[in-house]
């Protein structure tokens, strides 16, 4: 085995140019911002809201009224969490 290839001298480690940074590997970016009170990230909630709207449209086309009510309530819940204007489903008979 060529173990010497993987040896790292202590002197080299002490004198390295790049100093130790405790936040070096902290995750950054839009994906990791804005944790909501529901303990989900805002982008996760937007994704769930988008899927609920898609399910609502499909349930409306297939005339599945029980699923329509379920998706409408979820849409309103996610909009409340995100602080957006809540969609009115009163014309569908949903509060």
PEFENWO-V982941 format. One record per run of one state. SS is the DSSP state (2 for helix, 1 for strand, 0 for the rest). FROM is the first residue (numbers start at 1). LEN is the number of residues. Records with the same first field share a line. If there is no record, write none. Layout:
SS=FROM-LEN / FROM-LEN
//
This chain:
0=1-2 / 7-3 / 15-15 / 33-2 / 36-5 / 63-2 / 83-7 / 93-3
2=3-4 / 10-5 / 30-3 / 42-21 / 65-18 / 90-3
1=35-1 / 41-1
//
